[in-house]
Amino acid sequence: MTVAQSTDGPSRPSSIAELRAVAQPLEVRDRRNAEHWTASLYLRSISPYLTWMLLKTRISANGVTGLMILIGWSTAAALLIPGIWGALLALVLGQLQMLVDCCDGEVARWRRTSSPAGVFLDKVGHYTTEAFIPLALGIRAAAYPFETPEDFLWTTLAGLLALFIVLNKALNDMVHVARANAGLARLADTRGESAPVSGRIARLRRAARFVPFHRLYHSVELTMLVFVAAVIGLFAGQPVVDRVLLATLVPLSLLALLGHFVAIMASRRVRS
């Protein structure tokens, strides 16, 4: 579909269908890694309506990404509100962040303003949000204000969880950096490129799909888990439930990090 251009910049779409055709091409909808499951499930169905409204303003695609970053940070900050209401607010904001995350790319594709700066800002948003949420969970588990030295155990565990999550996310970016430095072509976003060469590791990876704990560390899943913990805490008491959740997530995140590292080393991604 050809997009009409006005003399003062890209025109606004004439319909949602036209906007979808340009802003949600097949290569975007079919990406294996870049789309969160909430986008495939429902966010891409409603994001064009928000994008439609954003295109009526002067906000740039990078400005929309900046808004996504602020919403992500607000998601973590909401967890500092004690009880279920903070967890509920974080759950809603986590979904809103992902919705706006869909829209920034749609604005960029419609206006043809995609840039490395936009990709960089998107990475900043997700890395920082997914580090801040565990830190906020640690403060919830420690039952701020801290009164005893033991309270710092929970903030320390939260720091480890944040570190493991960020390192796990960084591994994929390290692959791209390593290939670029080696003069290799950019990886296609396909399942075959990431499949382990070793049969044993491939079997372990297939088994992990039945217990996908390695997928628990995105902001959406984390806010869902904290909300479930808050609901259980209404009956079992807090901060004990938050502490159990945190103590469970830390070793699982380390296992996910190690498994991810082994899977990368056993795949074609780091082979010339």
C-alpha positions in Angstrom: 0.0 0.0 0.0 1.3 3.4 -0.9 1.2 6.0 1.9 0.2 9.5 0.8 2.6 12.3 1.8 1.5 15.8 2.5 3.7 18.8 1.9 4.2 19.4 5.7 5.1 15.8 6.5 3.5 12.3 6.5 -0.2 12.3 6.3 -2.4 10.7 8.9 -4.0 7.4 8.0 -7.5 7.4 6.5 -8.6 4.3 8.3 -7.5 1.8 10.9 -7.1 -0.8 8.1 -4.6 1.4 6.3 -2.7 2.1 9.5 -2.5 -1.7 10.2 -1.2 -2.4 6.7 1.7 0.1 7.1 2.4 -0.1 10.9 1.9 -3.8 11.4 3.5 -5.6 8.4 3.7 -9.3 8.4 7.4 -9.3 9.2 6.6 -7.5 12.4 3.7 -9.7 13.5 5.7 -12.9 12.7 8.8 -12.0 14.6 9.8 -14.9 16.9 11.5 -13.0 19.7 10.6 -9.3 19.4 6.9 -9.8 20.1 5.7 -10.4 23.7 2.8 -12.9 24.0 0.5 -10.1 25.1 1.1 -8.3 21.8 0.1 -11.4 19.8 -2.8 -12.2 22.1 -4.5 -8.8 22.2 -2.3 -5.7 22.3 -1.7 -5.6 18.5 -5.4 -5.6 18.1 -6.0 -2.5 20.1 -2.7 -0.6 19.6 -3.6 1.0 16.2 -6.4 2.9 17.9 -4.0 4.5 20.4 -1.5 5.0 17.5 -4.2 6.7 15.5 -4.6 9.2 18.4 -0.9 9.7 18.8 -0.5 10.5 15.1 -2.9 13.4 15.6 -0.3 15.0 17.9 3.2 16.2 17.2 4.8 13.6 19.5 7.6 11.7 17.8 8.2 8.0 17.8 11.1 8.5 20.2 8.8 10.6 22.3 6.3 7.7 22.5 9.2 5.5 23.6 10.1 8.0 26.3 6.5 7.7 27.5 6.9 3.9 27.5 10.0 4.3 29.7 8.2 6.5 32.2 5.3 4.1 32.4 7.7 1.3 33.0 9.4 3.2 35.9 6.0 4.0 37.3 5.1 0.3 37.2 8.0 -0.4 39.6 7.2 2.6 41.7 3.6 1.4 42.1 4.9 -1.7 43.9 6.2 0.6 46.7 2.5 1.1 47.6 1.9 -1.5 50.3 -0.8 -4.1 49.9 -2.9 -5.3 47.0 -3.6 -1.8 45.6 0.1 -1.2 44.7 0.3 -4.6 43.1 -2.9 -4.0 41.1 -1.7 -0.6 39.9 1.6 -2.2 38.8 -0.3 -4.9 36.9 -2.3 -2.3 35.0 0.7 -0.1 34.3 2.7 -3.2 33.1 0.1 -3.9 30.5 -0.1 -0.2 29.5 3.7 -0.1 29.1 3.5 -3.0 26.6 0.6 -1.3 24.7 2.7 1.9 24.3 5.7 -0.2 23.4 3.6 -1.5 20.4 2.6 2.1 19.5 6.1 3.6 19.3 7.1 1.3 16.5 3.8 1.8 14.7 4.3 5.6 14.8 7.8 5.2 13.5 6.8 2.9 10.7 3.9 5.2 9.6 6.0 8.3 9.7 9.1 6.5 8.4 11.2 7.7 11.2 12.7 4.4 12.5 16.2 5.0 13.8 18.9 3.4 16.0 18.1 6.0 18.6 14.6 4.5 18.9 15.9 1.0 19.3 18.4 2.2 21.9 15.6 4.0 23.9 13.5 0.9 23.7 16.3 -1.2 25.2 16.8 1.4 27.9 13.1 1.2 28.8 12.9 -2.6 29.1 16.3 -3.1 30.8 15.6 -0.4 33.5 12.0 -1.4 34.1 12.9 -5.1 34.5 15.6 -4.2 36.9 13.5 -1.7 39.0 10.6 -4.2 39.5 12.7 -6.7 41.4 14.2 -4.0 43.5 10.7 -2.7 44.4 9.7 -6.3 45.2 12.7 -6.5 47.6 11.5 -3.4 49.4 8.0 -4.9 49.6 9.4 -8.1 51.0 11.5 -6.2 53.5 8.4 -4.4 54.7 9.8 -0.9 54.5 10.7 1.0 56.7 13.6 -1.4 57.5 13.9 -2.1 61.2 16.4 -4.9 61.6 19.5 -6.0 59.7 17.6 -9.1 58.5 15.4 -6.8 56.4 18.4 -6.2 54.2 18.5 -9.9 53.2 15.5 -9.3 51.1 16.8 -6.2 49.4 20.1 -8.0 48.7 18.2 -10.9 47.1 16.2 -8.4 45.1 19.5 -6.9 43.8 20.7 -10.4 42.8 17.4 -11.0 41.0 17.7 -7.7 39.1 21.3 -8.5 38.2 20.4 -12.0 36.9 17.4 -10.6 34.9 19.5 -7.9 33.2 22.3 -10.3 32.4 19.9 -12.7 30.9 18.5 -10.0 28.7 21.9 -8.8 27.8 23.0 -12.2 26.5 20.9 -11.8 23.3 22.4 -8.3 22.7 25.9 -9.7 23.3 25.3 -12.2 20.5 24.5 -9.4 18.1 27.6 -7.4 19.2 29.8 -10.5 18.9 28.6 -11.3 15.4 29.0 -7.6 14.3 32.6 -7.5 15.7 33.4 -10.8 13.9 32.0 -9.4 10.6 29.2 -11.8 10.4 25.7 -11.1 9.0 22.8 -10.1 11.2 20.8 -13.0 12.5 17.4 -13.7 11.1 14.7 -13.8 13.8 13.9 -17.5 13.2 13.7 -20.5 15.4 16.4 -22.4 13.3 19.1 -19.8 14.1 18.7 -20.3 17.8 18.2 -24.0 17.9 21.0 -25.8 19.7 23.4 -27.9 17.6 23.8 -30.5 20.4 21.0 -33.0 20.5 21.2 -33.3 24.3 20.8 -29.6 24.8 18.0 -29.5 22.3 16.1 -32.1 24.3 16.6 -30.2 27.5 15.4 -27.0 25.8 12.3 -28.8 24.5 11.6 -30.1 28.1 11.9 -26.6 29.4 8.9 -25.6 27.4 6.7 -27.7 29.7 7.9 -25.7 32.7 8.7 -22.3 31.2 10.1 -20.6 34.3 12.7 -18.9 32.1 9.9 -16.7 30.8 8.9 -15.3 34.2 11.2 -12.3 34.2 9.6 -9.9 31.8 7.8 -6.9 33.4 4.4 -8.3 32.5 5.0 -11.7 34.1 6.7 -10.1 37.1 3.8 -7.8 37.8 1.4 -10.7 37.4 3.3 -12.8 39.9 3.5 -9.9 42.4 -0.3 -9.4 42.1 -1.0 -13.1 42.7 1.3 -12.9 45.7 -0.6 -9.9 47.0 -3.9 -11.7 46.6 -2.6 -14.7 48.5 -1.1 -12.4 51.1 -4.6 -11.1 51.9 -5.2 -14.6 53.5 -1.7 -15.9 54.3 -0.3 -12.6 55.5 2.4 -10.3 54.3 5.3 -9.9 53.8 5.8 -13.6 54.1 4.2 -14.3 50.7 6.4 -11.7 49.0 9.4 -13.2 50.7 8.6 -16.7 49.4 8.1 -15.3 45.9 11.4 -13.5 46.0 13.3 -16.4 47.4 11.8 -18.6 44.7 12.6 -16.3 41.8 16.3 -15.8 42.6 17.5 -19.4 42.1 15.2 -19.9 39.2 16.5 -16.7 37.5 20.1 -17.9 38.0 19.1 -21.3 36.4 17.5 -19.5 33.5 20.6 -17.3 33.0 22.9 -20.3 33.0 20.6 -22.3 30.6 20.4 -19.3 28.3 24.1 -19.0 28.2 24.6 -22.8 27.4 21.9 -22.6 24.7 23.6 -19.7 23.0 27.0 -21.4 23.1 25.5 -24.6 21.6 23.6 -22.8 18.8 24.6 -21.5 15.4 24.4 -17.9 16.6 28.0 -17.7 17.8 29.5 -19.9 15.1 31.1 -18.5 12.0 
